[in-house]
């Protein structure tokens, strides 16, 4: 299992990113990471959390980092977020879910001349596989759709570019992905967030706007939320996550 959290802000996003990601600690005990975009470009940090809590591993990292957009992940399988250089430019990617035809897709891409650099549990990092599939699209949104169509299983992802964060829920809505906004003292929005767990919002001063539908893609930036692809109609909720693993909220 795993959880993802992303935030865009008018100010420095690293504090809500740090705490928002930590609110997903019940979803994974092996790997965690943060990626931030700011004046100095992209940066990411990844640590094992198998022997220490998330906060103790990342408290120094987040205090030394500044940026207006960031994504974080806690996952039991793939170290992430990864920074990818592609024909679309550089982006950071975090993803959670399950790819049941992973071996088939990896073998197919290798036959076509692709190479993989990131490893996880002795095999290919699933997030790098997601990126390879996304990069075959005409643009980022088309690439995400093609990736979702190529896999068997379900993947929710956050893809951060220099312009904002694309949030995409898996095609069948098996795993949750919710959108929130930071509420200023005058009621205006000063930031936006996307998360696996809505329970990550209240203590950070965010209110939930809505849940994304199956296959829906939106882009978050400092101006607001823009729909990039509407939700599909078919939905198959993962009962294990919602009843057993997920936070009661």
C-alpha positions as CSV (number, residue, x, y, z in Angstrom):
1,X,0.0,0.0,0.0
2,X,1.0,3.6,0.0
3,X,-0.2,7.2,0.2
4,X,0.6,10.4,-1.7
5,X,0.3,14.1,-0.9
6,X,0.9,17.2,-3.0
7,X,0.6,20.9,-2.3
8,X,0.9,24.3,-4.2
9,X,1.1,27.5,-2.2
10,X,1.5,31.2,-2.4
11,X,4.4,30.9,0.1
12,X,6.8,28.1,1.0
13,X,5.0,24.8,0.8
14,X,7.5,22.6,2.6
15,X,5.9,22.7,6.1
16,X,2.4,21.5,4.9
17,X,4.1,19.1,2.5
18,X,6.1,17.6,5.4
19,X,3.1,17.2,7.8
20,X,0.7,16.3,5.0
21,X,2.8,13.4,3.9
22,X,3.4,12.3,7.5
23,X,-0.4,12.0,7.9
24,X,-0.1,9.0,5.4
25,X,2.3,7.1,7.6
26,X,-0.3,4.4,8.4
27,X,-0.2,3.4,4.7
28,X,3.4,2.4,4.5
29,X,6.4,1.4,6.6
30,X,9.3,1.0,4.1
31,X,10.0,4.0,1.9
32,X,9.2,7.7,1.9
33,X,10.2,10.8,0.0
34,X,9.6,14.5,-0.8
35,X,10.1,16.5,-4.0
36,X,9.9,20.2,-4.2
37,X,10.0,22.8,-7.0
38,X,11.2,26.3,-6.3
39,X,13.6,29.0,-7.3
40,X,16.4,26.5,-7.5
41,X,14.4,24.0,-9.6
42,X,13.6,20.5,-8.6
43,X,15.0,18.6,-5.6
44,X,14.0,15.4,-3.9
45,X,14.9,13.4,-0.9
46,X,14.1,9.7,-0.3
47,X,14.8,7.7,2.9
48,X,14.0,4.3,4.3
49,X,11.5,4.5,7.1
50,X,11.6,0.8,8.1
51,X,13.7,1.6,11.2
52,X,12.6,5.1,12.0
53,X,9.5,7.3,11.8
54,X,8.9,9.6,8.8
55,X,9.3,12.8,10.9
56,X,12.7,11.9,12.3
57,X,14.0,11.0,8.8
58,X,12.7,14.2,7.0
59,X,12.6,17.0,9.6
60,X,16.1,18.3,8.7
61,X,15.4,18.0,4.9
62,X,12.2,20.0,4.9
63,X,13.6,22.8,7.1
64,X,16.5,23.3,4.6
65,X,14.2,23.3,1.5
66,X,12.0,26.0,0.0
67,X,9.6,25.9,-2.9
68,X,6.0,26.8,-3.9
69,X,5.0,23.3,-5.0
70,X,5.8,19.8,-3.6
71,X,4.7,16.2,-3.6
72,X,5.4,13.5,-1.1
73,X,4.9,9.7,-0.8
74,X,5.0,6.9,1.7
75,X,5.1,3.5,0.1
76,X,5.9,-0.1,0.9
77,X,7.3,-1.0,-2.5
78,X,8.9,1.8,-4.6
79,X,11.3,4.6,-3.3
80,X,9.8,7.8,-4.6
81,X,9.1,10.6,-5.7
82,X,11.4,10.4,-8.7
83,X,12.6,13.3,-10.8
84,X,12.2,12.5,-14.5
85,X,13.8,14.3,-17.5
86,X,11.6,13.8,-20.5
87,X,10.4,15.3,-23.8
88,X,7.9,17.2,-21.7
89,X,10.7,18.8,-19.7
90,X,11.6,17.8,-16.1
91,X,8.9,16.6,-13.7
92,X,8.6,14.8,-10.4
93,X,6.4,11.8,-10.1
94,X,4.8,10.0,-7.1
95,X,2.3,7.2,-7.5
96,X,0.5,4.6,-5.5
97,X,-1.5,1.5,-6.5
98,X,-0.9,-1.9,-8.0
99,X,0.3,-3.0,-11.5
100,X,-0.5,-6.7,-12.0
101,X,1.1,-6.8,-15.5
102,X,4.3,-5.1,-14.5
103,X,6.6,-7.8,-15.7
104,X,5.0,-7.9,-19.1
105,X,5.2,-4.2,-19.5
106,X,8.8,-4.0,-18.4
107,X,9.8,-6.9,-20.8
108,X,8.0,-5.1,-23.7
109,X,9.7,-1.8,-23.0
110,X,13.1,-3.5,-22.8
111,X,12.5,-5.2,-26.1
112,X,11.7,-1.8,-27.6
113,X,15.0,-0.4,-26.4
114,X,14.0,1.3,-23.1
115,X,16.3,1.1,-20.1
116,X,15.5,1.4,-16.3
117,X,17.7,3.0,-13.7
118,X,15.7,2.8,-10.5
119,X,15.3,-0.5,-8.6
120,X,12.9,-1.6,-5.9
121,X,13.0,-5.0,-4.2
122,X,15.4,-6.3,-6.8
123,X,13.1,-5.3,-9.7
124,X,12.1,-2.2,-11.6
125,X,10.7,0.7,-9.6
126,X,7.0,0.9,-10.5
127,X,7.1,4.7,-10.5
128,X,9.8,4.7,-13.2
129,X,7.7,2.3,-15.2
130,X,4.8,4.7,-14.9
131,X,7.0,7.5,-16.2
132,X,8.2,5.5,-19.2
133,X,4.6,4.9,-20.2
134,X,3.6,8.5,-19.6
135,X,6.4,9.7,-21.7
136,X,5.0,7.9,-24.8
137,X,2.0,10.3,-24.9
138,X,1.6,13.4,-27.0
139,X,1.5,15.5,-23.9
140,X,1.4,14.9,-20.1
141,X,-2.4,14.4,-19.9
142,X,-2.4,12.1,-22.9
143,X,0.6,10.3,-21.4
144,X,-1.2,9.7,-18.1
145,X,-4.3,8.4,-20.0
146,X,-2.2,6.0,-22.0
147,X,-0.4,4.8,-18.9
148,X,-3.7,4.1,-17.2
149,X,-4.9,2.2,-20.3
150,X,-1.7,0.1,-20.6
151,X,-1.6,-1.2,-17.0
152,X,-3.7,-3.9,-15.5
153,X,-4.5,-2.7,-12.0
154,X,-4.9,0.8,-10.6
155,X,-2.5,3.7,-10.2
156,X,-3.2,7.1,-8.6
157,X,-0.4,9.7,-9.2
158,X,0.8,13.2,-8.6
159,X,3.0,14.7,-11.4
160,X,4.7,18.0,-10.6
161,X,6.0,20.2,-13.4
162,X,7.4,23.8,-13.2
163,X,3.8,25.0,-13.7
164,X,1.8,23.0,-11.2
165,X,0.8,19.5,-10.1
166,X,-1.3,17.1,-12.1
167,X,-3.4,14.8,-9.9
168,X,-4.9,11.7,-11.5
169,X,-7.1,9.1,-9.9
170,X,-6.9,5.5,-11.1
171,X,-9.3,4.5,-13.9
172,X,-11.7,2.6,-11.7
173,X,-11.6,4.7,-8.5
174,X,-10.3,1.9,-6.5
175,X,-8.1,4.2,-4.4
176,X,-9.1,7.6,-3.1
177,X,-7.7,10.9,-4.3
178,X,-9.1,14.1,-2.7
179,X,-8.6,17.8,-3.4
180,X,-8.5,20.5,-0.7
181,X,-7.9,24.2,-0.4
182,X,-6.1,26.3,2.2
183,X,-8.5,28.8,3.7
184,X,-7.1,32.2,4.5
185,X,-8.3,34.5,7.3
186,X,-10.5,36.3,4.8
187,X,-11.9,33.1,3.4
188,X,-9.8,33.2,0.2
189,X,-7.7,30.3,-1.0
190,X,-3.9,30.6,-0.6
191,X,-3.0,27.1,-1.6
192,X,-4.3,23.8,-2.8
193,X,-3.6,20.2,-2.0
194,X,-4.2,16.6,-3.3
195,X,-4.1,13.6,-1.0
196,X,-4.9,10.0,-0.6
197,X,-6.3,10.7,2.9
198,X,-8.7,13.5,3.6
199,X,-7.6,13.3,7.2
200,X,-4.5,15.1,6.3
201,X,-6.4,18.4,5.6
202,X,-8.0,19.7,8.9
203,X,-4.9,20.2,11.0
204,X,-3.1,21.9,8.1
205,X,-5.9,24.5,7.7
206,X,-7.3,22.9,4.5
207,X,-10.9,22.1,3.7
208,X,-11.9,19.3,1.3
209,X,-13.2,20.6,-2.0
210,X,-14.1,17.2,-3.5
211,X,-13.0,13.7,-4.4
212,X,-11.7,13.0,-7.9
213,X,-13.8,10.5,-9.9
214,X,-12.5,7.4,-11.6
215,X,-9.8,8.4,-14.2
216,X,-10.3,12.1,-13.5
217,X,-7.2,14.4,-14.0
218,X,-6.9,17.9,-12.6
219,X,-4.1,20.4,-12.4
220,X,-3.4,22.4,-9.3
221,X,-1.4,25.7,-9.4
222,X,-1.4,28.9,-7.5
223,X,-4.4,30.2,-9.5
224,X,-6.7,27.3,-8.6
225,X,-7.9,23.9,-9.9
226,X,-8.3,23.1,-13.6
227,X,-10.0,20.0,-14.9
228,X,-7.8,18.3,-17.6
229,X,-9.9,15.1,-18.0
230,X,-13.4,14.4,-16.7
231,X,-14.2,11.4,-14.5
232,X,-15.4,8.1,-16.0
233,X,-18.6,6.4,-14.9
234,X,-17.3,3.0,-13.8
235,X,-16.2,2.7,-10.2
236,X,-14.8,-0.3,-8.2
237,X,-13.8,0.8,-4.7
238,X,-11.1,-1.1,-2.9
239,X,-12.9,-2.4,0.2
240,X,-9.7,-3.4,2.0
241,X,-8.3,0.2,1.8
242,X,-11.6,1.9,2.8
243,X,-12.5,-0.5,5.6
244,X,-9.2,-1.8,7.0
245,X,-6.2,0.2,6.0
246,X,-7.5,3.7,5.4
247,X,-8.0,6.3,8.1
248,X,-11.6,6.3,9.4
249,X,-12.2,9.9,8.0
